[in-house]
Every structure is written in C-alpha cells, then in structure tokens.
Amino acid sequence: MWPFKRKLKPKAETSKVFESILCIPGNWKSWEDFILIVVQATNGEYIAAANILLHPKSSRHFKIEFCTYDEKMKRAFEYAGRVNSVSETFLTEIENHKHVIYLTGTGGSIDDAEHIARAGYAILKAGGLGVKVETAGKAFQSQQWMDLIENCDEANLYKMFVLNSIVNQAGETYSCGMHNLGLKDTIIGGEDFQESVYLINLFSIYQLVDKPIIQEGQTFSCEIDAPKFSITIHPDQPYSGDALFYNSFGMWRLSRI
C-alpha cells in the first residue's frame, strides 16, 4: 500500500499511546549547522539540542532523528505527494537533499497535531524542503504546508494529517491518518469513488468541527434529502498491525441504508 515508509515496531492494537511523525529533508551541512539555523530562522521560538526540538513558550518538545542522505526519498515523496500534485522541480530538490529530519511528537488530539504541524513549519523555515506525514502517507511541498499553517484550523489540520482517498482490492474507499487527530478513520463500500471521498470528507470534518458523540447504529447524511448511511464499527482495519498507520481509536464504516 505505502511502499516507501519507515519501519516501526508494531504496538499492541489495544494501546492508544500514539506519536505523530513528520519526515523533512533538507540541505543542512550537519546537525550543528541545523541547531544554529533553526534558532535564527524562528527568532529563538524553537531550540534544538540533544536530539530534541524545544518550544519553550508551550513547554512542548519533539524528538529529532537527524539522518544522512536517503536515496529512496524522492520516490517516497513522489508516491505520497500524488494527492497534492507535487511538482517535478520539487522532487528534484528532494532528490538532491543532504540530510533528513524525522520529527516525532505526542499525537492523538487536535491540539497535538497543531503543535507538531507548527514544529514542522519551523523546520521548513530553517531550510526544510517539504513534509511527509509518516503516520498518514501524505507529502507536501514546503509552501503547501506553510499555506495551511497560516490558518491552522480543524479543516486544515485534516488536510495535513489525513489521506482520504485510498482504495482497497474490494473497491472500498477509506481514510488513513485520523489517529493523528484523535478520531476514527472511515471506510465506505459500494459507492462511486468520488462520492465516497466526498462522504469521508464531510463525515470527518463534521467530527472535527462539531465534535459530536457518535455511537454505533446512528445514521449520517450529507443533506436532509440525501441518502442516509448507517454508522457501524469496522473491526478489520486495512492497516492492522502497521505501527504507523493503525488507528488505535478505531474505524467507522458508512453503509447506505
């Protein structure tokens, strides 16, 4: 499904301990070079030390893995960047990167997602070329991520951290990445692809913005006169056992009534 991603040791599926991970390539000469640049670029708002990125104002900290050149990085961004139509010029820049930063932070809520999104923005200001959300399989050019940060509301966080148009062999459409925001993913079968993506978008944004208490057996509809869909828990996630993509909050299934 996602052939170019980091391998993590799987966690128990019953655990809701979760971390969001961003991959950010750049052309820093060394770790010492990055330490100086990130302080200068953010006017001291972020400080890097001992493999940690600190945001003193919020007392937030993020783990940093500073890695050397990765020959697979261009292909990884090309694959994960399809939904955002990343350019060939951008992919060439990714191909010519010198180092890669993996930024890891506490995940599982809208607040957590915003904090790591802004930390990723800080690294872009310090010379990062783009962002790949390892815990969703979605990549962005630098300006795309920065534009979304300018109005960092629930809808934009959804665009950053959730991939909503994956199709399995059975022709079902589903999302991946809602665990970054502390919510269940959604799967739909038996519907047109574009309609399925539209439904997943509305249902997901509805959860993020209105924050309803959803229970199995309830129904959902895009409009008053639109078809209704029953809401049930889908126990067999397409990415069960995958530490990066598995959603410990669960997955909803929408079925036309």
C-alpha positions in Angstrom: 0.0 0.0 0.0 2.7 2.5 1.0 6.0 1.0 -0.2 8.3 3.8 0.9 8.0 4.5 4.6 9.8 3.9 7.8 9.6 0.6 9.6 8.5 0.8 13.3 8.0 -2.0 15.8 4.2 -2.6 15.9 2.5 -1.6 19.1 -0.3 -3.6 20.7 -3.6 -2.7 18.9 -5.3 -2.2 22.3 -3.0 0.7 23.2 -3.9 4.3 22.4 -0.4 5.6 23.1 0.4 7.4 19.8 3.1 9.5 18.2 2.8 11.6 15.0 5.9 11.5 12.8 7.0 14.0 10.1 9.7 13.5 7.6 11.5 16.7 6.5 14.5 16.5 4.1 16.9 19.5 3.8 20.3 20.6 2.8 21.9 21.3 6.3 25.6 20.6 6.4 25.5 19.0 9.8 23.5 18.7 13.0 25.4 21.6 14.4 24.5 23.6 11.3 20.8 22.9 11.8 21.0 23.9 15.5 22.2 27.3 14.6 19.8 27.8 11.7 16.6 26.8 13.5 17.2 29.3 16.2 18.0 32.1 13.7 15.1 31.2 11.4 12.5 31.2 14.3 13.9 34.1 16.3 14.5 31.7 19.2 11.0 30.4 19.2 12.4 26.9 18.7 15.6 25.5 20.0 17.4 22.2 19.0 19.6 20.4 21.5 20.5 16.8 22.3 18.2 15.4 19.5 15.3 17.4 20.8 13.4 20.3 19.3 12.1 22.6 22.1 9.3 25.1 22.0 9.9 26.9 25.4 6.7 29.0 25.2 4.4 26.0 25.2 6.8 23.6 27.0 6.4 21.2 24.1 9.3 19.1 22.9 9.8 16.8 19.9 12.2 14.0 19.2 14.5 14.6 16.3 16.3 11.9 14.3 18.9 13.6 12.1 19.7 11.2 9.2 22.1 11.3 6.2 21.1 11.3 2.6 18.4 8.7 1.7 18.4 7.5 -2.0 14.7 6.4 -1.6 13.5 9.8 -0.5 12.5 11.1 -4.0 10.4 8.1 -4.7 8.8 8.3 -1.3 7.8 11.9 -1.8 6.6 11.2 -5.4 4.3 8.5 -4.2 3.0 10.2 -1.1 2.7 13.6 -2.9 0.4 12.5 -5.7 -2.7 13.7 -3.9 -1.1 17.2 -3.6 0.3 17.2 -7.2 3.9 17.9 -6.1 6.0 19.2 -9.0 8.9 17.7 -10.8 11.1 20.6 -9.7 10.2 19.9 -6.1 11.0 16.2 -6.5 14.4 17.1 -7.9 15.1 19.2 -4.8 14.1 16.3 -2.7 16.4 14.0 -4.7 19.3 16.4 -4.0 18.8 16.7 -0.3 21.8 16.2 2.1 20.1 15.2 5.4 16.6 14.1 6.6 14.9 15.0 9.9 12.3 12.7 11.4 10.3 14.8 13.9 8.3 12.8 16.4 5.8 14.2 18.9 2.9 13.2 21.0 -0.2 12.6 18.9 -3.8 11.7 19.2 -5.6 15.1 19.5 -6.2 18.2 17.5 -4.0 20.2 19.9 -1.2 17.7 19.5 -1.5 17.8 15.7 -1.3 21.6 15.6 1.8 21.6 17.8 3.8 19.2 15.6 2.4 20.9 12.5 3.9 24.2 13.7 7.1 22.5 14.7 7.4 21.1 11.1 6.7 24.7 9.9 9.7 25.9 12.0 12.0 23.3 10.3 10.8 24.4 6.9 11.7 28.0 7.8 15.1 26.6 8.8 15.7 25.1 5.3 13.4 22.1 5.1 12.4 21.2 1.6 9.0 19.6 2.2 7.0 17.5 4.7 5.9 13.9 4.5 3.5 12.8 7.2 4.8 9.3 8.0 1.7 8.5 10.0 -0.6 9.1 7.1 1.4 8.6 3.9 0.9 12.1 2.6 3.5 14.6 1.3 3.6 18.3 0.8 5.8 20.9 -0.8 7.1 23.5 1.6 4.8 26.2 0.5 1.7 23.9 0.6 2.4 23.2 4.3 3.1 26.8 5.1 -0.1 28.0 3.5 -2.1 25.5 5.6 -0.4 26.7 8.8 -1.4 30.3 8.0 -5.0 29.4 9.1 -4.4 26.3 11.2 -8.0 25.3 11.9 -9.5 21.9 12.2 -10.2 21.7 8.4 -6.6 22.5 7.5 -5.2 20.0 10.1 -7.4 17.4 8.5 -5.9 18.3 5.1 -2.4 18.0 6.6 -2.8 14.7 8.6 -5.4 12.6 6.8 -5.3 10.8 3.4 -8.9 10.2 2.4 -8.8 8.5 -0.9 -7.3 5.1 -0.5 -8.9 2.2 -2.4 -8.5 -1.5 -1.4 -8.8 -4.5 -3.7 -12.5 -4.8 -2.9 -13.1 -1.3 -4.3 -13.8 0.2 -0.9 -12.6 3.7 -0.2 -11.1 4.6 3.2 -9.1 7.2 5.1 -5.8 7.0 7.0 -4.4 9.4 9.5 -7.4 10.4 11.7 -5.5 8.9 14.6 -3.2 12.0 14.3 -6.2 14.0 15.4 -7.6 11.5 17.9 -10.5 10.2 15.9 -11.6 7.1 14.0 -10.9 6.6 10.3 -13.8 5.8 7.9 -14.4 3.2 5.2 -17.1 3.1 2.6 -18.0 0.3 0.1 -20.5 0.1 -2.8 -20.3 3.8 -3.7 -18.7 5.7 -6.5 -15.1 6.7 -5.7 -15.6 10.5 -5.9 -18.8 10.2 -3.9 -17.0 8.1 -1.3 -14.3 10.7 -0.9 -16.9 13.4 -0.6 -18.7 11.5 2.2 -15.5 10.7 4.0 -14.5 14.4 3.9 -17.9 15.6 5.3 -18.1 12.9 7.9 -14.6 13.6 9.1 -14.8 17.4 9.2 -18.2 17.0 11.0 -16.4 15.1 13.7 -13.6 17.6 13.9 -15.6 20.8 13.9 -18.9 19.8 15.6 -17.3 17.2 18.0 -20.4 15.1 18.2 -20.7 11.9 20.3 -21.1 9.3 17.7 -22.5 5.9 18.6 -22.8 2.7 16.5 -26.2 2.4 14.9 -26.7 6.2 14.3 -27.1 7.5 10.7 -25.3 10.2 8.7 -26.4 12.2 5.7 -24.7 15.0 3.7 -28.0 16.9 3.4 -31.6 16.5 4.6 -32.8 14.9 1.3 -29.6 13.0 0.6 -29.2 9.2 1.1 -28.6 8.1 4.6 -25.8 5.9 5.8 -25.7 3.7 8.9 -22.7 4.1 11.1 -21.1 0.9 12.4 -17.7 0.0 13.8 -15.4 -1.7 11.2 -13.2 -4.1 13.2 -10.8 -5.2 10.4 -8.7 -2.1 9.5 -6.8 -2.3 6.2 -3.6 -1.4 8.1 -4.0 -3.6 11.2 -0.5 -4.4 12.6 1.1 -1.4 11.0 2.6 0.8 13.7 2.5 3.9 11.5 -1.0 3.7 10.0 -3.0 1.6 12.5 -5.7 3.7 14.2 -6.0 2.7 17.8 -9.1 4.8 18.1 -10.8 2.5 15.6 -12.6 2.8 12.2 -16.2 3.7 11.2 -18.0 2.1 8.3 -20.7 4.0 6.5 -23.2 1.8 4.7 -26.1 3.1 2.5 -29.5 2.4 4.0 
